[in-house]
Amino acid sequence: MNDVAEELAFRARALAQSHPLTPLAHRFIQSMVSGQRTLQSHVDAADWAGVELVAGYCLRRVEENAEGLQYKATDATVTIDSLDQLTDEISNALRVGDPDPYLLGEPARTFVAMNHLISSEIDHRLFNLRDEMDAEDCWQFENYATAWIVKGYALRVAESLSGALE
């Protein structure tokens, strides 16, 4: 199971290097990053949020591909605000509620793959900052990165549930 999950995480990171986003997902991520720029004290944190969103989004795309699912963007009119609300609902279910309706395949596999992504991203981001941050700051950043990766996964689910994908 761990090898399969690690492979999913690897493929998600590779997919994130391409242009994997639908136009709606691209606008959504731009909106989220823009909002984070006004909230975060560390200049790079908003950009990291965008990277984490894409990583989570790509994990879901890799799972879809593994399941043989092929989606394309539709002409559905979905607002960023309504997509954000649905994404938050799904994210909450994934983190503390009932995640099963939003997962493909084996839930443990998805969560192990997500944990691989999260730990990789945290290690990458904090590599040069750990000496400058206390334990509380590191913990807060770990939660920040985790939340954005989960939200990225939820974004792809929300696109399909909102009719933005067919």
ChimeraX commands (.cxc) that place a marker at each C-alpha (Angstrom):
marker #1 position 0.00,0.00,0.00 radius 0.5
marker #1 position 2.77,2.42,0.92 radius 0.5
marker #1 position 4.56,1.86,-2.42 radius 0.5
marker #1 position 1.36,2.52,-4.36 radius 0.5
marker #1 position 0.65,5.67,-2.35 radius 0.5
marker #1 position 4.22,6.86,-2.79 radius 0.5
marker #1 position 3.89,6.32,-6.55 radius 0.5
marker #1 position 0.66,8.36,-6.57 radius 0.5
marker #1 position 2.39,11.20,-4.73 radius 0.5
marker #1 position 5.34,11.05,-7.14 radius 0.5
marker #1 position 3.02,11.16,-10.15 radius 0.5
marker #1 position 1.07,14.06,-8.61 radius 0.5
marker #1 position 4.29,16.06,-8.14 radius 0.5
marker #1 position 5.26,15.29,-11.74 radius 0.5
marker #1 position 1.83,16.31,-13.07 radius 0.5
marker #1 position 2.05,19.57,-11.11 radius 0.5
marker #1 position 5.07,20.52,-13.25 radius 0.5
marker #1 position 2.87,20.64,-16.34 radius 0.5
marker #1 position -0.22,22.76,-16.86 radius 0.5
marker #1 position -2.77,20.46,-15.23 radius 0.5
marker #1 position -5.47,22.99,-14.34 radius 0.5
marker #1 position -8.78,23.66,-15.97 radius 0.5
marker #1 position -9.45,27.36,-16.63 radius 0.5
marker #1 position -11.79,27.42,-13.63 radius 0.5
marker #1 position -9.21,25.81,-11.33 radius 0.5
marker #1 position -6.59,28.26,-12.59 radius 0.5
marker #1 position -8.83,31.25,-11.75 radius 0.5
marker #1 position -9.67,29.71,-8.38 radius 0.5
marker #1 position -6.02,29.26,-7.44 radius 0.5
marker #1 position -5.16,32.77,-8.59 radius 0.5
marker #1 position -7.97,34.09,-6.39 radius 0.5
marker #1 position -6.82,32.10,-3.35 radius 0.5
marker #1 position -3.19,33.18,-3.75 radius 0.5
marker #1 position -4.23,36.80,-4.18 radius 0.5
marker #1 position -6.25,36.61,-0.98 radius 0.5
marker #1 position -3.36,35.01,0.89 radius 0.5
marker #1 position -1.00,37.79,-0.19 radius 0.5
marker #1 position -3.01,40.23,1.90 radius 0.5
marker #1 position -3.12,37.90,4.93 radius 0.5
marker #1 position 0.35,36.38,5.25 radius 0.5
marker #1 position 3.30,38.03,6.92 radius 0.5
marker #1 position 5.88,35.84,5.14 radius 0.5
marker #1 position 6.17,37.04,1.55 radius 0.5
marker #1 position 6.39,33.56,0.02 radius 0.5
marker #1 position 3.53,31.96,1.98 radius 0.5
marker #1 position 0.85,32.96,-0.53 radius 0.5
marker #1 position 2.81,31.46,-3.42 radius 0.5
marker #1 position 3.35,28.31,-1.39 radius 0.5
marker #1 position -0.42,28.08,-0.86 radius 0.5
marker #1 position -0.82,28.04,-4.64 radius 0.5
marker #1 position 1.80,25.34,-5.05 radius 0.5
marker #1 position 0.14,23.23,-2.35 radius 0.5
marker #1 position -3.28,23.69,-3.98 radius 0.5
marker #1 position -1.89,22.42,-7.28 radius 0.5
marker #1 position -0.22,19.44,-5.56 radius 0.5
marker #1 position -3.49,18.32,-3.96 radius 0.5
marker #1 position -5.40,18.95,-7.18 radius 0.5
marker #1 position -2.89,16.84,-9.10 radius 0.5
marker #1 position -3.18,13.97,-6.62 radius 0.5
marker #1 position -6.89,13.76,-7.40 radius 0.5
marker #1 position -6.16,13.98,-11.15 radius 0.5
marker #1 position -3.66,11.11,-10.86 radius 0.5
marker #1 position -6.25,9.03,-9.01 radius 0.5
marker #1 position -8.83,9.78,-11.70 radius 0.5
marker #1 position -6.38,8.66,-14.35 radius 0.5
marker #1 position -5.60,5.46,-12.42 radius 0.5
marker #1 position -9.33,4.74,-12.26 radius 0.5
marker #1 position -9.70,5.36,-16.01 radius 0.5
marker #1 position -11.79,8.51,-15.54 radius 0.5
marker #1 position -11.46,11.21,-18.16 radius 0.5
marker #1 position -13.05,14.59,-17.54 radius 0.5
marker #1 position -13.12,17.73,-19.61 radius 0.5
marker #1 position -14.13,21.24,-18.63 radius 0.5
marker #1 position -17.71,22.26,-19.41 radius 0.5
marker #1 position -19.30,25.61,-20.05 radius 0.5
marker #1 position -21.02,25.53,-16.66 radius 0.5
marker #1 position -21.15,28.88,-14.95 radius 0.5
marker #1 position -19.57,28.37,-11.56 radius 0.5
marker #1 position -18.46,31.31,-9.46 radius 0.5
marker #1 position -15.23,31.32,-7.52 radius 0.5
marker #1 position -17.20,32.01,-4.33 radius 0.5
marker #1 position -19.56,29.06,-4.81 radius 0.5
marker #1 position -16.63,26.81,-5.74 radius 0.5
marker #1 position -14.74,28.01,-2.65 radius 0.5
marker #1 position -17.71,27.21,-0.42 radius 0.5
marker #1 position -18.07,23.72,-1.88 radius 0.5
marker #1 position -14.32,23.18,-1.68 radius 0.5
marker #1 position -14.33,24.14,2.00 radius 0.5
marker #1 position -17.19,21.71,2.71 radius 0.5
marker #1 position -15.31,18.88,1.00 radius 0.5
marker #1 position -12.04,19.82,2.73 radius 0.5
marker #1 position -13.75,19.67,6.11 radius 0.5
marker #1 position -15.21,16.27,5.30 radius 0.5
marker #1 position -11.78,15.03,4.21 radius 0.5
marker #1 position -10.08,16.28,7.37 radius 0.5
marker #1 position -12.61,15.70,10.14 radius 0.5
marker #1 position -15.86,14.35,8.70 radius 0.5
marker #1 position -16.89,11.55,6.38 radius 0.5
marker #1 position -14.39,11.56,3.50 radius 0.5
marker #1 position -15.68,8.45,1.71 radius 0.5
marker #1 position -18.11,10.19,-0.69 radius 0.5
marker #1 position -15.22,12.30,-2.02 radius 0.5
marker #1 position -12.53,9.66,-2.47 radius 0.5
marker #1 position -11.64,7.36,-5.34 radius 0.5
marker #1 position -10.39,3.89,-4.58 radius 0.5
marker #1 position -9.02,2.87,-1.21 radius 0.5
marker #1 position -9.24,5.73,1.37 radius 0.5
marker #1 position -6.05,4.64,3.14 radius 0.5
marker #1 position -4.14,4.82,-0.14 radius 0.5
marker #1 position -5.34,8.37,-0.77 radius 0.5
marker #1 position -4.45,9.55,2.72 radius 0.5
marker #1 position -1.03,7.91,2.66 radius 0.5
marker #1 position -0.35,9.54,-0.73 radius 0.5
marker #1 position -1.57,12.87,0.62 radius 0.5
marker #1 position 0.71,12.48,3.64 radius 0.5
marker #1 position 3.65,11.82,1.31 radius 0.5
marker #1 position 2.84,15.04,-0.54 radius 0.5
marker #1 position 2.43,16.99,2.67 radius 0.5
marker #1 position 5.68,15.81,4.24 radius 0.5
marker #1 position 7.58,16.39,1.00 radius 0.5
marker #1 position 6.22,19.92,0.64 radius 0.5
marker #1 position 6.88,20.77,4.28 radius 0.5
marker #1 position 10.45,19.48,4.10 radius 0.5
marker #1 position 11.02,21.41,0.89 radius 0.5
marker #1 position 9.57,24.68,2.20 radius 0.5
marker #1 position 11.15,24.55,5.65 radius 0.5
marker #1 position 14.58,23.33,4.53 radius 0.5
marker #1 position 16.09,26.82,4.76 radius 0.5
marker #1 position 13.67,28.24,7.33 radius 0.5
marker #1 position 13.74,25.75,10.21 radius 0.5
marker #1 position 16.62,27.56,11.92 radius 0.5
marker #1 position 14.68,30.84,11.77 radius 0.5
marker #1 position 11.42,29.43,13.11 radius 0.5
marker #1 position 10.45,28.20,16.53 radius 0.5
marker #1 position 8.47,25.00,17.06 radius 0.5
marker #1 position 5.13,26.84,17.10 radius 0.5
marker #1 position 5.86,28.56,13.76 radius 0.5
marker #1 position 6.89,25.24,12.20 radius 0.5
marker #1 position 3.70,23.60,13.49 radius 0.5
marker #1 position 1.58,26.45,12.10 radius 0.5
marker #1 position 3.27,26.18,8.73 radius 0.5
marker #1 position 2.74,22.41,8.67 radius 0.5
marker #1 position -0.98,22.97,9.27 radius 0.5
marker #1 position -1.03,25.70,6.61 radius 0.5
marker #1 position 0.54,23.43,3.98 radius 0.5
marker #1 position -1.70,20.52,4.95 radius 0.5
marker #1 position -4.84,22.63,4.65 radius 0.5
marker #1 position -3.91,23.86,1.17 radius 0.5
marker #1 position -3.03,20.39,-0.14 radius 0.5
marker #1 position -6.33,19.01,1.13 radius 0.5
marker #1 position -8.14,22.00,-0.36 radius 0.5
marker #1 position -6.45,21.37,-3.71 radius 0.5
marker #1 position -7.69,17.78,-3.69 radius 0.5
marker #1 position -11.15,19.05,-2.72 radius 0.5
marker #1 position -11.02,21.61,-5.54 radius 0.5
marker #1 position -10.89,18.88,-8.17 radius 0.5
marker #1 position -13.76,17.03,-6.46 radius 0.5
marker #1 position -15.76,20.28,-6.28 radius 0.5
marker #1 position -15.22,20.93,-9.98 radius 0.5
marker #1 position -16.88,17.63,-10.84 radius 0.5
marker #1 position -19.71,18.03,-8.31 radius 0.5
marker #1 position -20.47,21.58,-9.46 radius 0.5
marker #1 position -20.90,20.54,-13.09 radius 0.5
marker #1 position -17.68,22.21,-14.23 radius 0.5
marker #1 position -16.40,18.83,-15.48 radius 0.5
marker #1 position -18.08,16.20,-17.57 radius 0.5
marker link #1:1,2 radius 0.2
marker link #1:2,3 radius 0.2
marker link #1:3,4 radius 0.2
marker link #1:4,5 radius 0.2
marker link #1:5,6 radius 0.2
marker link #1:6,7 radius 0.2
marker link #1:7,8 radius 0.2
marker link #1:8,9 radius 0.2
marker link #1:9,10 radius 0.2
marker link #1:10,11 radius 0.2
marker link #1:11,12 radius 0.2
marker link #1:12,13 radius 0.2
marker link #1:13,14 radius 0.2
marker link #1:14,15 radius 0.2
marker link #1:15,16 radius 0.2
marker link #1:16,17 radius 0.2
marker link #1:17,18 radius 0.2
marker link #1:18,19 radius 0.2
marker link #1:19,20 radius 0.2
marker link #1:20,21 radius 0.2
marker link #1:21,22 radius 0.2
marker link #1:22,23 radius 0.2
marker link #1:23,24 radius 0.2
marker link #1:24,25 radius 0.2
marker link #1:25,26 radius 0.2
marker link #1:26,27 radius 0.2
marker link #1:27,28 radius 0.2
marker link #1:28,29 radius 0.2
marker link #1:29,30 radius 0.2
marker link #1:30,31 radius 0.2
marker link #1:31,32 radius 0.2
marker link #1:32,33 radius 0.2
marker link #1:33,34 radius 0.2
marker link #1:34,35 radius 0.2
marker link #1:35,36 radius 0.2
marker link #1:36,37 radius 0.2
marker link #1:37,38 radius 0.2
marker link #1:38,39 radius 0.2
marker link #1:39,40 radius 0.2
marker link #1:40,41 radius 0.2
marker link #1:41,42 radius 0.2
marker link #1:42,43 radius 0.2
marker link #1:43,44 radius 0.2
marker link #1:44,45 radius 0.2
marker link #1:45,46 radius 0.2
marker link #1:46,47 radius 0.2
marker link #1:47,48 radius 0.2
marker link #1:48,49 radius 0.2
marker link #1:49,50 radius 0.2
marker link #1:50,51 radius 0.2
marker link #1:51,52 radius 0.2
marker link #1:52,53 radius 0.2
marker link #1:53,54 radius 0.2
marker link #1:54,55 radius 0.2
marker link #1:55,56 radius 0.2
marker link #1:56,57 radius 0.2
marker link #1:57,58 radius 0.2
marker link #1:58,59 radius 0.2
marker link #1:59,60 radius 0.2
marker link #1:60,61 radius 0.2
marker link #1:61,62 radius 0.2
marker link #1:62,63 radius 0.2
marker link #1:63,64 radius 0.2
marker link #1:64,65 radius 0.2
marker link #1:65,66 radius 0.2
marker link #1:66,67 radius 0.2
marker link #1:67,68 radius 0.2
marker link #1:68,69 radius 0.2
marker link #1:69,70 radius 0.2
marker link #1:70,71 radius 0.2
marker link #1:71,72 radius 0.2
marker link #1:72,73 radius 0.2
marker link #1:73,74 radius 0.2
marker link #1:74,75 radius 0.2
marker link #1:75,76 radius 0.2
marker link #1:76,77 radius 0.2
marker link #1:77,78 radius 0.2
marker link #1:78,79 radius 0.2
marker link #1:79,80 radius 0.2
marker link #1:80,81 radius 0.2
marker link #1:81,82 radius 0.2
marker link #1:82,83 radius 0.2
marker link #1:83,84 radius 0.2
marker link #1:84,85 radius 0.2
marker link #1:85,86 radius 0.2
marker link #1:86,87 radius 0.2
marker link #1:87,88 radius 0.2
marker link #1:88,89 radius 0.2
marker link #1:89,90 radius 0.2
marker link #1:90,91 radius 0.2
marker link #1:91,92 radius 0.2
marker link #1:92,93 radius 0.2
marker link #1:93,94 radius 0.2
marker link #1:94,95 radius 0.2
marker link #1:95,96 radius 0.2
marker link #1:96,97 radius 0.2
marker link #1:97,98 radius 0.2
marker link #1:98,99 radius 0.2
marker link #1:99,100 radius 0.2
marker link #1:100,101 radius 0.2
marker link #1:101,102 radius 0.2
marker link #1:102,103 radius 0.2
marker link #1:103,104 radius 0.2
marker link #1:104,105 radius 0.2
marker link #1:105,106 radius 0.2
marker link #1:106,107 radius 0.2
marker link #1:107,108 radius 0.2
marker link #1:108,109 radius 0.2
marker link #1:109,110 radius 0.2
marker link #1:110,111 radius 0.2
marker link #1:111,112 radius 0.2
marker link #1:112,113 radius 0.2
marker link #1:113,114 radius 0.2
marker link #1:114,115 radius 0.2
marker link #1:115,116 radius 0.2
marker link #1:116,117 radius 0.2
marker link #1:117,118 radius 0.2
marker link #1:118,119 radius 0.2
marker link #1:119,120 radius 0.2
marker link #1:120,121 radius 0.2
marker link #1:121,122 radius 0.2
marker link #1:122,123 radius 0.2
marker link #1:123,124 radius 0.2
marker link #1:124,125 radius 0.2
marker link #1:125,126 radius 0.2
marker link #1:126,127 radius 0.2
marker link #1:127,128 radius 0.2
marker link #1:128,129 radius 0.2
marker link #1:129,130 radius 0.2
marker link #1:130,131 radius 0.2
marker link #1:131,132 radius 0.2
marker link #1:132,133 radius 0.2
marker link #1:133,134 radius 0.2
marker link #1:134,135 radius 0.2
marker link #1:135,136 radius 0.2
marker link #1:136,137 radius 0.2
marker link #1:137,138 radius 0.2
marker link #1:138,139 radius 0.2
marker link #1:139,140 radius 0.2
marker link #1:140,141 radius 0.2
marker link #1:141,142 radius 0.2
marker link #1:142,143 radius 0.2
marker link #1:143,144 radius 0.2
marker link #1:144,145 radius 0.2
marker link #1:145,146 radius 0.2
marker link #1:146,147 radius 0.2
marker link #1:147,148 radius 0.2
marker link #1:148,149 radius 0.2
marker link #1:149,150 radius 0.2
marker link #1:150,151 radius 0.2
marker link #1:151,152 radius 0.2
marker link #1:152,153 radius 0.2
marker link #1:153,154 radius 0.2
marker link #1:154,155 radius 0.2
marker link #1:155,156 radius 0.2
marker link #1:156,157 radius 0.2
marker link #1:157,158 radius 0.2
marker link #1:158,159 radius 0.2
marker link #1:159,160 radius 0.2
marker link #1:160,161 radius 0.2
marker link #1:161,162 radius 0.2
marker link #1:162,163 radius 0.2
marker link #1:163,164 radius 0.2
marker link #1:164,165 radius 0.2
marker link #1:165,166 radius 0.2
view
